[in-house]
Amino acid sequence: MTTPKKEKSTPAPRAWQRMLSGRRLDLLDPSPLDIEIEDIALGLSREVRWNGQTLGEWGYTIAEHSLLVEEIVGLIKPDTKPEIRLAALLHDAPEYVIGDLITPFKYAIGSGYKDLENRLMQAIHVRFGLPANLPDKTNKLIKRADRMAAYLEATQLAGFSDKEASKIFGKPRAMPNIRITGISPQEANKNFLKRFGELA
C-alpha cells in the first residue's frame, strides 16, 4: 500500500514592504512602530500627482501637495492648532507605500483599497501622536483644503480650464493667492521634513 503524497502548501504572498530606514511595514496589519517620517517623506517626494501629467521640469509630488494642503488649512483658519496642521500635512501619508491613484481608478478598485488606506492612516496617526480617527470637524477642514489644492493644481499645472475644474472640484469661494511650481524630489523631501519638524 502506497502512502499518499502530501500536497505542498503554497506560502502566503508577501504583504510587507521593506523601507530604506530598515523597517519592514506589514501592509495588511501595519504597526505604528514600523513607520518612520523619513520613509514617508522619501516616498511622498518621489510619488507624483495627476499621474505625472503636469507642466514643468519636475513632476508635482505628493510631498508638495501635502505642504500645500497644510498651508491652505492655515489660511482658512489661522488659529488652527499645530496637531491639526500636522494631520493636514499627513493627510495623504499612506501614499508613501500604496501610491497615488487618481479618483476614477479608486472607484474602479472598490472598497479594498480604502480599507488598506484607512489601516495605514490609523497607524500613521498613532505613530505621530494623533487620534487614530480624526474628529469629523478636522476631517472636513482638511477635505476642504484638499479640494482647494486640487483646484489650484488642476488649473495651474494639470491643464484643466477654470470651468472644468470648477465643475469637478468646486471653485473656492475665497481663492488662495498661491502660485504652484514643481520642484525636485530632493527639495520636496527636505521641505516636507522641515515642516514636519516645525509641527511635531
N, C-alpha and C positions, 0 to 999 in steps of 0.2 A: 504494500500500500504506500503510495507516494504522499508526502506531506505537501499540502497546497502552499504555493509561494505567497509570501506576504507582499502586499502591494506597497510600493514605495510611496511614502507620504510626500506631498508637494509642500515645500516650505512656504510659509506665508510671505506674500510680497513685501518688499522693504517699504516701510512707511515713514522713515526718518530722513532728515536732511542734515548732512554734516556742514557746519559753519566754519568759516576761517578762524573764528575765535577758539575752535576746538570743541564747541558744544555740538551735541547730537540731538536735534529737535524732532520729537515724535509728532508728526502732523496730525495723527488721529487722536492723540492724547497729550497735547503739549503741556509741558511743565514750565511754570514761571522761572524755575531755576536754570532752564536751558536757554533763556532769552537774554541777549546782550544788546545794548543800544548800538554798539559798533557794528554788529551784524545787520541790524535794522537799517542804519544809515548807509552802509555799503550797498545793501540790496536795493533800497529805495532810490539811491543815487545812480543806479545802473538800469533801472526799470523805467521805461518811458510811457507817457500818457498818449492817448489818441492813436495807439498802435504805431507811433513814430511819425504820423502824418502831420507834422508841424513845420512851420517856417524856421529858418535859421541854421547855423552850422551844427548846433548840438540839438539832440532830441530833448524835449521838455520832460524832465524826470518827475517821478512821484515825490522825491525829496523836495523839489522846488514847489510842487503843488501843495504839499503838506505845510510848507512855510507860508505859502500864500493864504491858505485857509486859516491858519493861526493868526496871521496878520489881520485878515478881514474880521475875524471874531473880535479882535481888539478895537477895530474901527466901529463895528456895530454896537459894542458895549464896552466902552473904555475901562470901566471898573471891574471887568471880568477877572476873577481870581486866577493866580498862576496855575493851579491844578486843572482848571477848566481849559485854559490855553494850552497846557500840556496835553490834555485829552484831544484837543483840536490838532495839535502837531502830530499826534499818533493815530489820527482817525483812519488812515489807510495803511497803518503799520503791517497788518497781515500780508500785504502785497510784497513784502520783502522775501517771502517764501513762495506764495501762490501766484504772484504776478498780478498785473493789472489787466483785467478782462473788461472790454467795453460792455456797456449795459445790455445791448441786444444779445450778446453771447451769454451773459449771466442768465438771462431769461431762458435761453435755449438749453442750458445745462440743468437748470432746475434747483431744487432745494438743497441738494448735496453740497454744492459749492458754498451756499450761505451758511450751512451748519458748520462746515470746516472753518470758514472765515470767522464765525462767531466764537468758536472754541479758541482759536488763535488770539482773537481780540481780548477775550476774557483773561487769558494767561498773560498777555502783554500788559493789560491794565494792572493786574495783581503784582506783576514784577516791578512796576514803577509806582506803586502806592496809590493807585486809583481804584475806585469800586469796579468789581468785575463787570457789572452792568451799570452804565451811567444813568442818571435821572433823565426822565423824558424831556425836561426843560433844557438840559445840557445838550441832549441829542438833537433837539430842534434847532438850537442856536448853531451848532456845528453843521448841521444839514443845510441851514440857510446860507452860511458862509461857503459851504461846499458848492452849492448851486451858483452863487455869485462868482466864485472862482471859475467854475466850468463855463459860465457865460463869457467871462473875460478871456479865458484861454481859447474858447471856440472862435471868438471874433478877432482876436489879435494874432493867434498862432495857427489855428486849425482850418482856416478858410471858410468859416460859416459867415453868411450875411447876418446883419443885425436882425432882420425879420425871421430868418430861420432859427437863429439862436434864441430869440425871444419866445418863439413857439415851443421849442424843446425844453429850454432851461428856465424860461421866465426872465424877463429883463428886470434887473434890480431896480427898486424904486429909487434908492439913493446910490448912484453909481460910484464905486470907489475910484479915485483918481490914481490908478496903478497901471504902469506900463510893464509888460512882461517880455522878457527875452530869455532864451535858453542859455544856460551856462554849462561848463564842462562837468562831467560826473564828479571829478575830484573836488571842484569848488562846491558843488551841491552837497556832497558828503560833509565837507568841512563846515558849511553854513548850517546844515541840519544839526550836527553835533554841537556846534556853538550855541544854537538856540535852545537845544535840549538842556545843555548845562545851565543856561540862564534860568530856565523854567523849573528844572528839577532841583 
